Amino acid sequence: MFLCYSRQDREDVQRLREQLADKGFNAWIDLSDILPSAKWREAVADGIRRSDALLFVVSPDSVRSEVCAEEIDLAVQYGKRVIPLLHRPVPREDMPKALTAHHWTEGGDLDELVRVLGLDLQRAHTHTVLLVQAYEWSVNGRRRSALLRGRNLRNARRWLAGSTADEVPTPTELHREYLARGRAVAHQRRGLAALFMALLTTVSLLVGFSRVEEAHQTHSRKLATRAEDALKDQLALGLLLGREAADERPTVEARRALLTALRTRPRMVRFLDALAGVPAGDRVEPRNHLPLAVRPGGRLLAIPVRGGVRLVTLPTGRPAWTVRGLGGTPAFSPDGRWLAVATGTDPGKVELVDVARRRVTERLTVPQSHGRPNPGNDLLPVVSGTAVAFSADSASVALAGNDNTLRIWNLKNRTWGGPLKGHDQTFVSGTGPDTNHVNTVAYSPDGRFLVSGDWKGDVLVRDARTGRLLKRLRAATGEKPLVKDVRTLTFHPRGSYLAAGTGYGALTVWRTKDWVRVVDPVAGDDTGADRNVVDTVAFSPDGGTLVTGGWTKGALLRRVGGSWDVIGERLPRDELSGTSAVFVDQGSSLIWGVRGTGTLAVWDVHGPGPLGQIVRGSPGNAVAVAVGLGSREPVASGGADGTITTGGLTLRHELTGEPGDVSLRSLALSRDGRTLYSAADDGSVNTWDTSTGHRRAHWSLGTMTTAITFGDHGRLLATAPYGDHYRLVVRTVADRKTLLDVPAGPYNVRNLAFSADGSLLAAGTEGGTVVLVDVAKVRVLGTLRGHRDYVRGLAFSPDGKLLATASDDATLALWDVSERRRLTDWIPGHVGKALSAAFSPDGSLLAVGGERGRVLLVDVGSRRALGPALTSDTAPVPCVGSPCGPVRDLVFSRDGKHLVSVTNAAHEIWGLTPKGEVGKVVDPSSVTLPGATLWSTDLTAWSRAACVRAGRALTGAEAHRFDTGDPLPCSP
């Protein structure tokens, strides 16, 4: 404590100090505690600060002392307890005002004084300690290091919170400021610590994410490699692994693998040497036919040899066993128990083989008509793969007799049924127009119908249970009799169709519910020994594909139903022609008997997936396309003759000149899609209302152009006028005001392209150069050189930083626009001359169109092609002609999920579309030839297409083998 007293009371105060020391109290007095060199006032103030209380010794001298009054004021300023101790009586009115509110203690009562001093001593001591620390902090630059922290700060704040304004000692403003600053700094420290920890955590997470992402990318590339490897012999697996790779991470490799799988054509997977080890002398001479049969379930294949029938296991083709006997046309019963062989070397002989026991259990002789020639049975096993047929319940077998009747063998009763008549009874030796014999028989899958076909083109439909004749059909028509020959009959797996193949390339299909012909026969070449016979007709197990073929041409695949379109191209390598085919692997593969070799070829039958669809009503000879930015994203496509289609309307941009001399060149849709702009190289420009098809405006430049194009959604029009002086002119479409007119260099301009915002213009020339123009500043920026031929394709990236140029020299180049520097160039394979280019809205993809009707997708970041080119044969309407028409224009949809290309994918349109009046709508039915194709560029759509084409999802075993995790489901 600090003792405040008068010097006249010094001796008494000294004794008091000693007494208090005996009681455990340390008292500070100026008698002994002030060094001679110390500044007295500073020492006294420091003593009061460091004391828990001020004990004022009351006497007439002390109350009059200015020094004592000053010490009391300091104690009050510092919030100290002030305890008056009465030593000598003093009138109360003479007491200092600071003491009048305090309880006095009698000087002689030491115990009472000790009791008063001990009241709330800990709180008073805390007040002192904190005051000293706060004072030193305030006079020493208020350093952060002098502030309280941690537990000390928390204890001090609890002390401050527990102090009230009417209690002494009272916290001072210095106390509050000191602790508030300590708290603020503590918050900052915690914030910095939290920030540091957050940064450390973020860095750790980023490093972790980077490693995880790298692992995902690596696994995606690994799956992509596995997918492309699987395409060599397992298309379905390649498709599914491709979509798994893309789902893992859409790397370039994954997208490439998926698109490659989707674009894989029908192809020969391998040769199946099923007759390995059979001596040449024991093989059936397969000059015209090598009949095949596959057991239900697809695990066993029957092939005739000269000593019987060889059975091989699938898919390996390894020999299983051989049935000794007479070789001929094999047929399995629907339940897989029986194998029937209609022999060729011994007419009228049929062998029944118990497949489980691997032996012939019955040798039958088909009843013959005595004294009649037998051309049917002599030729039957050679000509038709359906010369023998089991009923749907596997209870009977149907064959033809030599008298053009049908004979039915009942397996249970082991008896022949009576002859079923109805075919023309003409018996002349040989195969001339005046003879007839039954070639083929077939039961419907539901067991209702029994059909048979003969040499003269008749197909008889019978009730399979009673044998009653229900319908007589004609397989072919025409004056040439040999076109009528019915070689084979096959029912659709669900019995909804019956297909017939003839000896001169004609296919006929009937709908069985009403026996209406749905595919009319079109006879092939019927002259010479190499006529295109159709000796095999087979439906896939799912009923979606029909294959036809003969011994002069390879197999042809058709889509079942609708228009029965040919799927892709004929299976390539026509030298691998044959006359029998069976589906295996649930219809994903086709085994083809190769003519003249006895060898079997295994084909993938699916072909390219349908990634594209024809834009309805688009002109055949299409040269320009535009896509709007409105909610409906309308598509407009224009033909060279001025025919334009958009939103179900057909418009006519009237051209000045002869067809072929002038052409429509450019289309543009306004941002809202309500206005269409069209321009032709004769200098004519039209503005159309897309809702009504009426022309709003028409104007002419007054001169021919070598190139013309719209920019900024029809706001700008750039032209290269035809003439001796090559120039570039840009106008505003609304008011036709000329914005710039600059020289184009020494070469004719063949194509023009604006950047997305219309600020830049690129002009491709005949000299292989590209002129860059700043439209806003009305000046030529420079000339890009490097191509060796016409530059026809131009496209700016969405941000205007890159420029793609495509040339007749079959190269594609990418340029840095600001530096006018060539970044890279490559030759897009299988595209030929590159004629058009377009960037996707996000700039990640570049589409390149070529002269051969192909569109190549390129990943801009890696400069790598994403698989094979898209061609129009993947669209519902196959490309007619070889090569297909050139791809003149390309444009992506706003969301980047589709790409529209225009090409002469069908025929020339000249003379086919009637000319309408200018500004009038032409009848849409007059424009039937497709020229614009809408391609899917969406990875999600590719994944769905892979599922459709594979026909299944990845199995659990396959997922485990390739470490894909849970396999992706194939949703409908």
Secondary structure, DSSP 8 states (H G I E B T S, - for coil): -EEE--GGGHHHHHHHHHHHHHTT---B-TTTSS-TTS-HHHHHHHHHHT-SEEEEEE-HHHHH-HHHHHHHHHHHHTT-EEEEEESS---GGGS-GGGTTS--EETT-HHHHHHHHTTTHHHHHHHHHHHHHHHHHHHTT--GGGS--HHHHHHHHHHHHH--TTSSS---HHHHHHHHHHHHHHHHHHHHHHHHHHHHHHHHHHHHHHHHHHHHHHHHHHHHHHHHHHTTT-HHHHHHHHHHHHHH---HHHHHHHHHHHT---EEEEEE-TTTT--GGGB---SS----EE-TTS-EEEEEETTEEEEEETTT--EEEEEES--EEEEE-TTSSEEEEEESSSTTEEEEEETTTTEEEEEEE----TTS--HHHHHHHHH-TTSSEE-TTSSEEEEE-TTS-EEEEETTTTEE---B--S-----SSSSTT---EEEEEE-TTS-EEEEEETTSEEEEEETTT--EEEEEES--SS-GGGG-EEEEEE-TTSSEEEEEETTS-EEEEETTTTEEEE-------SSTT-----EEEE-TTSSEEEEE-SSS--EEEESSTT--B-SS--S-GGG--S-EEEEGGGTEEEEE-TTT--EEEEE---S---EEE-TT--SBEEEEEE--STT--EEEEETTSEEEETTEEEE---SS-BTTB-EEEEEE-TTS-EEEEEETTSEEEEEETTT--EEEEEE-SS-EEEEEEETTTTEEEEEE-SSS-EEEEEETTT--EEEEEE--SS-EEEEEE-TTSSEEEEEETTS-EEEEETTTTEEEEEE---SS-EEEEEE-TTSSEEEEEETTS-EEEEETTTTEEEEEE--TT--SEEEEEE-TTSSEEEEEETTSEEEEEETTTTEE-SS-EEGGGSSS---SSS---EEEEEE-TTSSEEEEEEB-S---TTTS----TTS---GGG--S--EEEEE--HHHHHHHHHHHHTS---HHHHHHHT-SS------
